[in-house]
């Protein structure tokens, strides 16, 4: 009986020693489980991209780097256009016509912006004369403005009423589009604080002119 009693005590003591050891082995594993990241749900936890982070399309978007796009997305139309050196003639014309505030204060507006080269096609004499005729200049420029925010998916068969009152159309597919079947969009879908800019390689003529 004494031998049995001693064996029982020995087994109990061994079990008592084994329990802390087994618990000690489990603690690091438990900590590891709680500190490891939860399985991915397939959704990114990064903040959503700002409007300016959307890359515009077209062969001539070199002036709109990501940092410029992010800045332009916070600026109104006329101010945003001034960031592109290829639009300096247009910006000067907008100022001469007294339309800077009109474009900057408009809501959900699209500007089809002719490049300097587009104005050059008209000839210096004609451009100079236009800049001196505020009424005609305003008529021409407002024909390049549409009172809605035009998205790329509207361009293939677009039909829009301009601020001038006339109609303009857009046609094309993919990333190749034309306005009134004459002026190509060279850099499109540039997001600004109050609308969109589509850079074009020709100056549009109002139907009534």
N, C-alpha and C positions, 0 to 999 in steps of 0.2 A: 504493500500500500504506500509506503514511503517513497519507493522508487517511482510509482505512478504519479504520486503527488508532485515530486520534483520535475518529472517530465512535463506535467501540465503547466507548471510555472514557467519552465524553459520555453515552451511553445508560445505561451501568452506573451512572454517578454520579447521573443523574436517577432511576433506579430505587431507588438507595440512599436518596436524599432522600425519595422518595415513600412508602417503607415506614414510617418513623417517623410521617410525617404521617397515613397511613391508620390506623396503630395508635392514634395520639393521638385520632383521631375515634371509634374504637371504644371506648376506655376509658370515657368518660362514659356511653355507651349501656350498657356492661356493668354499671357501677355502678348505673345506673337500674334495670336488670333485676333486680339482686340486692336492691335496697332496696324495690321495689314489693311490695305485699301479694300473697299467693298467692290464686288464684281462690277464691271462696266455695264451700264444700261444701254450703251450705244449712243447716248446723247452727250454732246460736248459740254463741259462746265465752263468753257471760256465765254466771255461776254460776246453778245452778238455784234457783228461788224457794223461800223457806222456807215451811213449812206455814201460817204465819200470814198469808202474802201472798195466800192464796186468799180471794177475796171471798165472804162468805156471801150467801145469797139471802133475799128477803122485804122487805116494806114498812117494817119498823121496825128497821133496822140502823144507825141514825145514831150509836149509841154505840160502834160498832166501826169506827173509821177504820183506815187501813192500819197506822199506828204502834201502835194499840191491838191490832189483830189479831196483829201480830208479837210484841207483849209477851205477849198471852194464850196464844199458841202455846207459850210456854216455861213457863207456869204450870199447876198442877193445877186440877181442876174448881171447887172451892169458891172458891179464890183468884181464878180467872178470872171467875167469876160476880160477884164483888164489884166488878169494874171497871164494871159497868153499873148506874147509879143506879136504873134501872127494875126492878132485881132486889133492892133493899135489903130488902124484906119477906121474900123467900125466903132471903136470906143470914142474916137474923136468926133465921128459923125453923130453918134448918140448924144454927146455933149452939145454939139452945135445945134441939134434939133430940139434940145431941151427935154430929152426923154430919159435922162439918167434916173431921176426920182421915180418916174413912171414905171420903169423896169424894176427898180429896186423895191418898190412898194407893192407891186402886183403880186397876186397869189396864184399858185398853180399855173404857171405860165411857161411856155416854151419859146426859146429864141433860136431861130435858124441864123447862124452867125457867119457872114461871108468873111473870108480871109483877106489879108492885104493883097495877095495875088489876084483874088477875085475882083477887087476894086481896080487893080491895075489893068485888067482886061477891058475896063470901060474907057481907059485913056485918061491921062492926067487932066486935060482941059475939061473934060466932062465931069470928073470928080470935083475939081475945084469949083466949077460953076454950081454943082449940086450943093456943095457945102455952104455956098452963099445964098442959096434959095431955101429958106427954112421950111416953107410950106411943102415944097416938093420933096425935100429931104425927109421930113416927118412922114409924108405919105409913103415914101419908099421903105423907110425903116420899119414902120408899123406893119407893113405887109410881111415882114419877116418874123412877126410875133403872133403866136397863137395863145388864146386864153384858156389853155388847159395843159396839164402836164402829160406830154406825149411819151408813151413807153415804146420800146423797140418792137413789141408785138403788134403795134398799130401801124407800123410803117409799110408793110407789104401792099396794103390797099387803103392808104390813108386819104382822107378827104376832110380838110379843116377850114374853118372860117378864121381869118386873121383879124388882128386889131384894126387894120385899115379898112376891113369890111369885105375884101375880096376873098376868093377861095384859092387854096393851094393844095396840091396833091403830093403824096409820097408813094413810090413804088420800089419793088426790089425784093430781095430775099437774102437770108443768111446775114451777112454783115455788109452787103453791097446794096445801097439804096440811093435813089435820086429824088430830088424835090422838083416838081413840075417837069419831070423827065429831062431836065437840063443840068441842074447843079447836083453834084455828087456829095454825099455825106462823107467827109474825110475823118471825122472823129465824132462819134455819137454817144448819146446817153450819158452826158456829163451832168451829174447831180449838183444843184445849188440849193441854197436855203429856201428858195421860193419857186423852184421849177427845174427845167432841163435846158441844156444847151446842146445843139447839134451844129458842129462846124461844117460849113459847105464851101465848095470851090467856085461858086458863082453868085453874082448878085441877082436876086429875083426881081422881076418887073411886075408891078400890079397890073391886073387885066385892064383896068380903066385907063392906064397910061398909054 
